[in-house]
Amino acid sequence: MALFKATLNADDFDFEAYGTTKISARAALFHGLAKHGKQFNCPPDWFSEYLDSIEIREMRGGVAYRNGHRI
């Protein structure tokens, strides 16, 4: 079964979220980013400047990865 990992590396924090589809991983990441924004009193769209930096990768159990890539 595949698992998708969404990541965003912002200036001071690295974020990651997981889902069973690309869409659910991205949604989980956005939920986490919104929660982070509330915790740090950021504007609701604080992460909009980083949207092009979001990466979503498919991960598989029982497989080794190096630097985020399957080996």
Backbone hydrogen bonds in HBPLUS format (Angstrom, degrees):
<---DONOR---> <-ACCEPTOR-->    atom                        ^
c    i                          cat <-CA-CA->   ^        H-A-AA   ^      H-
h    n   atom  resd res      DA  || num        DHA   H-A  angle D-A-AA Bond
n    s   type  num  typ     dist DA aas  dist angle  dist       angle   num
A0003-LEU N   A0059-MET O   2.93 MM  56  5.10 157.5  1.98 151.4 154.6     1
A0059-MET N   A0003-LEU O   2.57 MM  56  5.10 163.3  1.60 166.3 172.3     2
A0004-PHE N   A0019-GLY O   2.75 MM  15  5.26 176.7  1.75 169.8 168.7     3
A0019-GLY N   A0004-PHE O   2.94 MM  15  5.26 144.9  2.07 144.3 152.6     4
A0005-LYS N   A0057-ARG O   2.82 MM  52  5.29 162.9  1.85 156.2 161.0     5
A0057-ARG N   A0005-LYS O   2.90 MM  52  5.29 159.4  1.94 144.4 148.4     6
A0006-ALA N   A0017-ALA O   2.75 MM  11  5.20 167.4  1.77 158.6 162.5     7
A0017-ALA N   A0006-ALA O   2.87 MM  11  5.20 144.4  1.99 146.7 155.4     8
A0007-THR N   A0055-GLU O   2.80 MM  48  5.29 155.6  1.86 153.0 161.0     9
A0055-GLU N   A0007-THR O   3.00 MM  48  5.29 158.5  2.05 144.8 151.9    10
A0008-LEU N   A0015-PHE O   2.96 MM   7  5.12 154.3  2.03 139.7 141.2    11
A0015-PHE N   A0008-LEU O   2.77 MM   7  5.12 171.6  1.78 155.1 158.1    12
A0010-ALA N   A0013-PHE O   2.85 MM   3  5.35 147.6  1.95 167.7 176.0    13
A0025-ALA N   A0021-THR O   3.02 MM   4  6.21 153.8  2.09 148.3 155.3    14
A0026-ARG N   A0022-LYS O   2.96 MM   4  6.15 159.3  2.01 148.4 154.1    15
A0027-ALA N   A0023-ILE O   2.89 MM   4  6.08 157.3  1.94 147.0 153.8    16
A0028-ALA N   A0024-SER O   2.95 MM   4  6.03 154.5  2.02 139.3 146.0    17
A0029-LEU N   A0025-ALA O   2.98 MM   4  6.20 151.4  2.06 142.8 150.7    18
A0030-PHE N   A0026-ARG O   2.94 MM   4  6.25 163.2  1.97 152.3 156.1    19
A0031-HIS N   A0027-ALA O   2.93 MM   4  6.16 152.7  2.01 145.7 153.5    20
A0032-GLY N   A0028-ALA O   2.99 MM   4  6.22 157.8  2.04 145.2 150.9    21
A0033-LEU N   A0029-LEU O   2.82 MM   4  6.12 152.8  1.89 152.4 160.9    22
A0034-ALA N   A0030-PHE O   2.94 MM   4  6.11 156.8  1.99 147.2 152.7    23
A0035-LYS N   A0031-HIS O   3.00 MM   4  6.24 157.3  2.05 146.6 153.0    24
A0036-HIS N   A0032-GLY O   2.87 MM   4  6.06 159.8  1.92 148.2 153.8    25
A0037-GLY N   A0033-LEU O   2.93 MM   4  6.12 157.9  1.98 144.4 150.5    26
A0038-LYS N   A0034-ALA O   3.07 MM   4  6.39 151.1  2.16 146.4 153.2    27
A0039-GLN N   A0035-LYS O   3.04 MM   4  6.33 157.1  2.10 149.2 155.5    28
A0040-PHE N   A0036-HIS O   3.01 MM   4  6.27 140.8  2.17 149.5 160.2    29
A0042-CYS N   A0037-GLY O   2.76 MM   5  4.70 169.4  1.77 143.2 145.6    30
A0041-ASN N   A0038-LYS O   3.31 MM   3  4.98 168.2  2.32 100.0 102.7    31
A0046-TRP N   A0043-PRO O   3.04 MM   3  5.17 148.2  2.15 128.4 123.6    32
A0048-SER N   A0045-ASP O   2.99 MM   3  5.47 171.1  1.99 124.7 126.9    33
A0050-TYR N   A0047-PHE O   2.91 MM   3  5.45 158.6  1.95 118.9 126.1    34
A0051-LEU N   A0048-SER O   3.43 MM   3  5.44 171.5  2.44 106.4 108.8    35
A0053-SER N   A0050-TYR O   2.75 MM   3  5.31 156.6  1.80 122.7 131.0    36
A0054-ILE N   A0051-LEU O   3.36 MM   3  5.65 169.7  2.38 109.4 112.5    37
A0071-ILE N   A0064-ALA O   3.03 MM   7  5.90 163.7  2.06 143.4 143.6    38
A0066-ARG N   A0069-HIS O   2.71 MM   3  5.23 161.7  1.74 151.0 151.4    39
A0069-HIS N   A0066-ARG O   2.92 MM   3  5.23 166.0  1.94 115.9 120.5    40
